[in-house]
Amino acid sequence: MMFALRFLSLVLVLCTGSALRVQAQASGAAGRLTGTVRAAITDLVIPYAVVSIPALSIERFTDASGQFLLGRVPAGMHELVIRRVGFVPWRRRVEVLAGQATSVAALMQPVPTSLSGVVVRELARCADPGMPDPVRETQVSQLVTLLRENADTYRLLVSQYPFSYVQIAALGEVSDSAFLVHRVDTATVASLNPRRYRAGNIVSSVRSARGAREYQMDIPTIVELTDDAFIRNHCFGYGGTVHEAGETWYRINMLAADRLRGPDAHGAFFLDSATSQLRRMELDMSRVDRLPRALEGVASLHAVTTFTELAPGIPVIASVCAITRLRGTGATRPASPAELQQLAGYRFKIPPPDIAARAVIAVPAWKPLDLLPPTTVWCNR
Protein backbone atom coordinates (compact mmCIF):
# COMPACT_ATOMS: atom_id res chain seq x y z
CA MET A 1 0.00 0.00 0.00
CA MET A 2 1.42 3.33 -1.02
CA PHE A 3 0.87 6.75 0.41
CA ALA A 4 0.41 9.62 -2.01
CA LEU A 5 1.69 12.82 -0.47
CA ARG A 6 -0.62 15.67 -1.26
CA PHE A 7 1.21 18.23 -3.35
CA LEU A 8 2.57 20.52 -0.71
CA SER A 9 1.07 23.95 -0.80
CA LEU A 10 4.04 26.10 0.17
CA VAL A 11 1.87 27.89 2.70
CA LEU A 12 -1.40 27.91 4.50
CA VAL A 13 -3.28 31.17 4.20
CA LEU A 14 -4.87 32.05 7.50
CA CYS A 15 -6.25 35.48 6.69
CA THR A 16 -9.88 36.48 6.97
CA GLY A 17 -10.82 39.28 4.65
CA SER A 18 -8.26 41.62 3.16
CA ALA A 19 -5.14 42.09 5.25
CA LEU A 20 -4.34 45.18 3.21
CA ARG A 21 -7.54 47.14 3.61
CA VAL A 22 -7.24 50.27 5.71
CA GLN A 23 -10.44 51.28 7.46
CA ALA A 24 -10.72 55.03 7.03
CA GLN A 25 -11.98 57.13 9.90
CA ALA A 26 -15.28 58.90 9.49
CA SER A 27 -13.51 62.17 8.79
CA GLY A 28 -11.52 60.60 5.94
CA ALA A 29 -8.37 62.30 7.26
CA ALA A 30 -5.27 60.24 6.56
CA GLY A 31 -1.52 60.51 6.29
CA ARG A 32 1.47 58.35 5.40
CA LEU A 33 4.10 56.46 7.34
CA THR A 34 7.52 56.01 5.79
CA GLY A 35 10.76 54.73 7.22
CA THR A 36 13.88 52.64 7.10
CA VAL A 37 14.66 49.54 9.17
CA ARG A 38 18.25 48.85 10.20
CA ALA A 39 20.14 46.45 12.48
CA ALA A 40 21.18 48.19 15.70
CA ILE A 41 24.66 46.65 15.95
CA THR A 42 25.81 46.64 12.32
CA ASP A 43 23.66 49.54 11.01
CA LEU A 44 22.93 47.41 7.93
CA VAL A 45 19.51 47.77 6.33
CA ILE A 46 17.07 44.92 6.99
CA PRO A 47 15.22 43.79 3.86
CA TYR A 48 11.81 42.13 4.00
CA ALA A 49 11.02 42.98 7.58
CA VAL A 50 7.27 42.91 8.32
CA VAL A 51 5.93 46.39 9.13
CA SER A 52 2.43 46.41 10.59
CA ILE A 53 -0.24 48.40 12.40
CA PRO A 54 -2.09 45.49 14.06
CA ALA A 55 -5.17 47.50 15.07
CA LEU A 56 -5.79 48.38 11.41
CA SER A 57 -4.79 44.99 9.92
CA ILE A 58 -2.09 46.69 7.84
CA GLU A 59 1.01 44.67 6.94
CA ARG A 60 3.82 45.45 4.48
CA PHE A 61 7.33 44.22 3.73
CA THR A 62 10.29 46.54 3.68
CA ASP A 63 12.00 46.47 0.30
CA ALA A 64 15.54 45.28 -0.45
CA SER A 65 16.92 48.56 0.94
CA GLY A 66 15.00 48.27 4.20
CA GLN A 67 12.51 51.03 3.35
CA PHE A 68 8.72 50.97 3.69
CA LEU A 69 5.68 53.10 2.92
CA LEU A 70 2.25 52.80 4.48
CA GLY A 71 -0.19 54.98 2.60
CA ARG A 72 -3.61 56.30 3.69
CA VAL A 73 -3.16 55.62 7.39
CA PRO A 74 -5.94 57.27 9.44
CA ALA A 75 -4.71 60.31 11.35
CA GLY A 76 -4.05 59.69 15.04
CA MET A 77 -1.85 57.61 17.34
CA HIS A 78 -1.07 54.05 16.27
CA GLU A 79 1.12 51.23 17.51
CA LEU A 80 3.67 50.38 14.83
CA VAL A 81 5.21 46.89 15.02
CA ILE A 82 8.21 45.71 12.98
CA ARG A 83 9.24 42.04 12.96
CA ARG A 84 12.02 40.15 11.26
CA VAL A 85 13.32 36.63 11.79
CA GLY A 86 16.34 36.80 14.09
CA PHE A 87 15.47 40.17 15.64
CA VAL A 88 13.52 41.32 18.69
CA PRO A 89 10.19 42.86 17.57
CA TRP A 90 10.30 46.68 17.44
CA ARG A 91 7.25 48.52 18.84
CA ARG A 92 6.49 52.23 19.02
CA ARG A 93 3.50 54.54 19.34
CA VAL A 94 3.56 56.79 16.28
CA GLU A 95 1.40 59.82 15.52
CA VAL A 96 0.15 60.17 11.96
CA LEU A 97 -0.87 63.68 10.87
CA ALA A 98 -3.56 64.28 8.26
CA GLY A 99 -2.14 65.05 4.83
CA GLN A 100 1.45 64.64 5.97
CA ALA A 101 4.19 62.01 5.86
CA THR A 102 5.60 60.79 9.17
CA SER A 103 9.08 59.30 8.98
CA VAL A 104 10.34 56.51 11.25
CA ALA A 105 13.89 55.21 11.73
CA ALA A 106 13.79 51.77 13.35
CA LEU A 107 16.83 50.04 14.83
CA MET A 108 16.25 46.36 15.57
CA GLN A 109 18.18 44.34 18.13
CA PRO A 110 19.19 40.74 17.29
CA VAL A 111 17.55 38.00 19.31
CA PRO A 112 19.98 37.18 22.17
CA THR A 113 19.88 33.41 21.70
CA SER A 114 22.59 31.72 23.77
CA LEU A 115 22.26 27.97 24.04
CA SER A 116 25.36 27.16 26.08
CA GLY A 117 24.39 24.83 28.90
CA VAL A 118 20.92 24.09 27.52
CA VAL A 119 20.00 20.46 28.08
CA VAL A 120 19.34 18.35 24.99
CA ARG A 121 15.93 16.68 25.31
CA GLU A 122 14.89 13.63 23.30
CA LEU A 123 11.22 14.03 24.27
CA ALA A 124 10.25 10.45 25.06
CA ARG A 125 6.73 11.59 26.03
CA CYS A 126 4.47 14.60 25.51
CA ALA A 127 2.14 14.83 28.49
CA ASP A 128 2.14 18.65 28.71
CA PRO A 129 2.06 20.02 25.14
CA GLY A 130 2.16 23.67 24.12
CA MET A 131 4.63 26.53 23.90
CA PRO A 132 7.68 26.05 26.16
CA ASP A 133 7.51 28.15 29.29
CA PRO A 134 9.38 31.44 28.58
CA VAL A 135 10.73 31.53 32.15
CA ARG A 136 11.67 27.90 32.81
CA GLU A 137 12.67 27.13 29.18
CA THR A 138 13.73 30.54 27.92
CA GLN A 139 16.01 29.44 25.09
CA VAL A 140 13.68 26.75 23.75
CA SER A 141 10.79 29.22 23.87
CA GLN A 142 12.90 31.65 21.84
CA LEU A 143 13.67 28.99 19.23
CA VAL A 144 10.01 28.03 18.80
CA THR A 145 9.14 31.73 18.53
CA LEU A 146 11.72 32.05 15.74
CA LEU A 147 10.16 29.05 13.99
CA ARG A 148 6.78 30.73 14.10
CA GLU A 149 8.30 33.98 12.83
CA ASN A 150 9.58 32.11 9.76
CA ALA A 151 6.07 30.82 9.17
CA ASP A 152 4.37 34.16 9.71
CA THR A 153 6.70 35.87 7.24
CA TYR A 154 5.72 33.38 4.58
CA ARG A 155 2.04 33.77 5.45
CA LEU A 156 2.34 37.48 4.76
CA LEU A 157 4.09 36.83 1.46
CA VAL A 158 1.26 34.78 0.01
CA SER A 159 -1.55 36.86 1.44
CA GLN A 160 -0.04 40.06 0.02
CA TYR A 161 1.62 38.68 -3.13
CA PRO A 162 -0.26 35.58 -4.39
CA PHE A 163 1.63 33.39 -6.81
CA SER A 164 1.53 29.99 -8.45
CA TYR A 165 4.29 27.43 -8.42
CA VAL A 166 5.19 24.37 -10.46
CA GLN A 167 6.03 21.19 -8.64
CA ILE A 168 7.29 17.91 -10.06
CA ALA A 169 6.93 14.63 -8.17
CA ALA A 170 8.40 11.17 -8.77
CA LEU A 171 6.61 8.24 -7.11
CA GLY A 172 8.06 4.76 -6.98
CA GLU A 173 9.69 2.09 -4.82
CA VAL A 174 13.15 2.00 -3.31
CA SER A 175 15.08 -1.13 -2.36
CA ASP A 176 18.66 -1.78 -1.37
CA SER A 177 19.64 -1.84 -5.05
CA ALA A 178 17.57 0.82 -6.85
CA PHE A 179 14.76 3.39 -6.91
CA LEU A 180 12.20 2.35 -9.52
CA VAL A 181 10.09 5.29 -10.71
CA HIS A 182 6.45 4.32 -11.30
CA ARG A 183 4.93 7.71 -12.06
CA VAL A 184 5.98 11.32 -12.59
CA ASP A 185 3.44 14.09 -11.92
CA THR A 186 3.75 17.79 -12.66
CA ALA A 187 1.30 20.26 -11.17
CA THR A 188 0.81 24.01 -11.14
CA VAL A 189 -0.55 25.02 -7.75
CA ALA A 190 -1.91 28.34 -6.48
CA SER A 191 -0.17 29.53 -3.34
CA LEU A 192 -3.57 30.56 -1.92
CA ASN A 193 -4.51 26.98 -1.12
CA PRO A 194 -5.83 26.91 2.45
CA ARG A 195 -5.74 23.74 4.51
CA ARG A 196 -6.40 23.57 8.23
CA TYR A 197 -4.43 21.40 10.60
CA ARG A 198 -6.51 18.60 12.16
CA ALA A 199 -5.00 17.25 15.37
CA GLY A 200 -4.52 13.48 15.24
CA ASN A 201 -6.18 13.30 11.84
CA ILE A 202 -3.59 13.97 9.15
CA VAL A 203 -4.25 10.81 7.10
CA SER A 204 -7.20 10.76 4.72
CA SER A 205 -8.47 8.67 1.81
CA VAL A 206 -9.28 9.96 -1.66
CA ARG A 207 -10.34 8.52 -5.00
CA SER A 208 -7.68 8.72 -7.68
CA ALA A 209 -8.40 9.72 -11.28
CA ARG A 210 -8.51 5.99 -12.07
CA GLY A 211 -11.13 5.38 -9.39
CA ALA A 212 -8.82 3.58 -6.96
CA ARG A 213 -8.79 4.49 -3.29
CA GLU A 214 -5.54 6.13 -2.19
CA TYR A 215 -4.40 7.33 1.18
CA GLN A 216 -2.47 10.51 1.70
CA MET A 217 -0.65 12.12 4.58
CA ASP A 218 -1.10 15.86 4.76
CA ILE A 219 2.41 16.72 5.85
CA PRO A 220 2.35 19.84 8.02
CA THR A 221 3.72 22.80 6.09
CA ILE A 222 5.72 25.71 7.40
CA VAL A 223 2.64 27.81 8.12
CA GLU A 224 1.08 25.20 10.38
CA LEU A 225 3.51 26.65 12.92
CA THR A 226 1.37 29.80 13.07
CA ASP A 227 -1.65 27.70 14.06
CA ASP A 228 -2.18 27.72 17.82
CA ALA A 229 -3.91 24.32 17.55
CA PHE A 230 -0.70 22.83 16.14
CA ILE A 231 1.37 24.28 18.98
CA ARG A 232 -1.14 23.14 21.62
CA ASN A 233 -0.85 19.54 20.41
CA HIS A 234 2.96 19.21 20.38
CA CYS A 235 5.87 19.40 22.79
CA PHE A 236 9.19 21.05 21.90
CA GLY A 237 12.73 20.60 23.18
CA TYR A 238 16.30 21.54 22.26
CA GLY A 239 18.02 18.82 20.22
CA GLY A 240 21.57 20.20 20.00
CA THR A 241 23.46 21.47 16.96
CA VAL A 242 24.33 19.97 13.58
CA HIS A 243 26.79 21.18 10.95
CA GLU A 244 25.53 21.28 7.38
CA ALA A 245 26.83 23.00 4.23
CA GLY A 246 29.20 25.21 6.21
CA GLU A 247 26.46 26.33 8.61
CA THR A 248 25.62 25.46 12.21
CA TRP A 249 21.98 24.61 12.74
CA TYR A 250 19.97 24.46 15.96
CA ARG A 251 17.79 21.38 16.16
CA ILE A 252 14.33 21.71 17.75
CA ASN A 253 12.73 18.38 18.61
CA MET A 254 8.95 18.03 18.42
CA LEU A 255 6.65 15.28 19.69
CA ALA A 256 2.91 14.82 19.18
CA ALA A 257 0.80 14.97 22.34
CA ASP A 258 0.19 11.69 24.15
CA ARG A 259 -3.54 12.42 24.22
CA LEU A 260 -3.87 12.27 20.42
CA ARG A 261 -5.51 8.99 19.42
CA GLY A 262 -4.93 9.19 15.67
CA PRO A 263 -1.91 9.68 13.40
CA ASP A 264 -0.17 13.03 13.66
CA ALA A 265 3.44 14.16 13.13
CA HIS A 266 6.54 14.40 15.25
CA GLY A 267 10.15 15.08 14.33
CA ALA A 268 12.55 18.03 14.24
CA PHE A 269 13.12 21.49 12.78
CA PHE A 270 16.52 22.99 11.98
CA LEU A 271 17.31 26.71 12.22
CA ASP A 272 20.48 28.35 10.93
CA SER A 273 22.22 29.64 14.07
CA ALA A 274 23.51 32.76 12.25
CA THR A 275 20.29 33.93 10.54
CA SER A 276 17.51 32.04 12.37
CA GLN A 277 16.20 30.89 8.98
CA LEU A 278 14.40 27.56 8.75
CA ARG A 279 16.56 25.15 6.73
CA ARG A 280 15.03 21.70 7.15
CA MET A 281 12.05 19.88 8.65
CA GLU A 282 12.09 16.14 9.40
CA LEU A 283 8.77 14.52 10.26
CA ASP A 284 7.62 11.01 11.12
CA MET A 285 4.08 9.75 11.44
CA SER A 286 2.92 9.13 14.98
CA ARG A 287 0.42 6.44 16.05
CA VAL A 288 0.89 4.19 13.02
CA ASP A 289 -1.03 1.62 15.07
CA ARG A 290 -4.15 3.73 14.48
CA LEU A 291 -3.98 3.77 10.68
CA PRO A 292 -6.97 2.44 8.70
CA ARG A 293 -7.14 -1.35 8.33
CA ALA A 294 -6.15 -1.07 4.66
CA LEU A 295 -2.80 0.37 5.81
CA GLU A 296 -1.98 -2.17 8.49
CA GLY A 297 1.14 -3.14 6.55
CA VAL A 298 2.70 0.30 7.07
CA ALA A 299 5.44 0.33 9.69
CA SER A 300 6.47 4.01 9.44
CA LEU A 301 6.47 7.09 7.25
CA HIS A 302 9.41 9.50 7.20
CA ALA A 303 9.40 12.82 5.31
CA VAL A 304 12.10 15.47 5.01
CA THR A 305 11.48 18.99 3.68
CA THR A 306 14.26 21.39 2.69
CA PHE A 307 13.89 25.15 2.45
CA THR A 308 15.55 27.86 0.45
CA GLU A 309 15.10 31.64 0.50
CA LEU A 310 13.02 33.40 -2.12
CA ALA A 311 14.60 36.61 -0.80
CA PRO A 312 16.57 37.36 2.38
CA GLY A 313 14.41 36.24 5.28
CA ILE A 314 11.61 34.67 3.21
CA PRO A 315 11.70 30.82 3.31
CA VAL A 316 10.09 28.61 0.68
CA ILE A 317 9.93 24.84 0.32
CA ALA A 318 12.56 23.62 -2.13
CA SER A 319 12.16 19.84 -2.01
CA VAL A 320 10.45 16.99 -0.20
CA CYS A 321 11.52 13.36 0.18
CA ALA A 322 9.24 10.79 1.80
CA ILE A 323 9.56 7.05 2.34
CA THR A 324 7.01 4.55 3.66
CA ARG A 325 8.42 1.50 5.41
CA LEU A 326 6.34 -1.66 5.13
CA ARG A 327 6.28 -4.50 7.61
CA GLY A 328 8.52 -7.48 6.92
CA THR A 329 12.04 -8.68 7.71
CA GLY A 330 14.97 -10.20 5.86
CA ALA A 331 14.13 -11.75 2.51
CA THR A 332 10.42 -11.01 3.00
CA ARG A 333 10.98 -7.30 3.47
CA PRO A 334 9.19 -5.52 0.59
CA ALA A 335 10.49 -2.49 -1.31
CA SER A 336 9.54 0.82 0.30
CA PRO A 337 7.18 3.21 -1.48
CA ALA A 338 8.92 6.58 -1.88
CA GLU A 339 8.14 10.01 -3.28
CA LEU A 340 10.33 12.94 -4.29
CA GLN A 341 8.96 16.44 -4.84
CA GLN A 342 10.89 19.35 -6.31
CA LEU A 343 10.03 23.02 -6.79
CA ALA A 344 10.37 23.70 -10.53
CA GLY A 345 9.42 27.37 -10.71
CA TYR A 346 7.05 30.10 -9.60
CA ARG A 347 5.20 33.12 -10.98
CA PHE A 348 3.82 36.10 -9.07
CA LYS A 349 0.79 38.06 -10.20
CA ILE A 350 2.42 41.16 -8.70
CA PRO A 351 5.89 40.45 -7.27
CA PRO A 352 7.18 41.74 -3.94
CA PRO A 353 9.66 44.64 -4.06
CA ASP A 354 12.91 43.72 -5.81
CA ILE A 355 11.93 40.06 -6.38
CA ALA A 356 11.70 38.60 -9.89
CA ALA A 357 8.13 38.08 -11.08
CA ARG A 358 8.91 34.56 -12.27
CA ALA A 359 11.63 31.95 -12.11
CA VAL A 360 12.34 28.57 -13.66
CA ILE A 361 14.31 26.14 -11.49
CA ALA A 362 16.26 23.21 -12.89
CA VAL A 363 14.84 19.86 -11.77
CA PRO A 364 15.87 16.21 -12.31
CA ALA A 365 14.67 14.65 -15.57
CA TRP A 366 12.66 11.85 -13.92
CA LYS A 367 10.75 9.47 -16.21
CA PRO A 368 8.44 6.50 -15.55
CA LEU A 369 10.32 3.17 -15.39
CA ASP A 370 13.62 4.92 -14.60
CA LEU A 371 15.85 2.67 -12.51
CA LEU A 372 17.89 5.07 -10.37
CA PRO A 373 20.48 4.58 -7.61
CA PRO A 374 18.84 4.04 -4.20
CA THR A 375 20.59 7.19 -2.93
CA THR A 376 18.25 9.18 -5.19
CA VAL A 377 15.79 8.83 -2.31
CA TRP A 378 17.98 11.06 -0.18
CA CYS A 379 15.85 10.78 2.97
CA ASN A 380 16.27 6.98 3.07
CA ARG A 381 17.87 5.99 6.35
Secondary structure, 3 states (H helix, E strand, C coil): CCECCCCCCCCCCCCCCCCCCCCCCCCCCEEEEEEEEEECCCCCECCCCEEEEHHHCEEEECCCCCEEEEEEEECEEEEEEEECCCECCEEEEEEECCCCEEEEEEEECECCCCCCCCCCCCCCCCCCCCCCCCCCCHHHHHHHHHHHHHHHHHHHHHHHCCEEEEEEEEEEEECCCCEEEEEEEEEEEECCCCCCCCCCCCEEEEECCCCCEEEEECCCCHHHHHCHHHHHCEEEEEEEEEEECCEEEEEEEEEECCCCCCCCEEEEEEEECCCCCEEEEEEEECCHHHCCHHHCCEEEEEEEEEEEEEECCEEEEEEEEEEEEECCCHHHCCCEEEEEEEEEEEEECCCCCCCCCEEECCCCCCCCCCEECHHHCCCCC
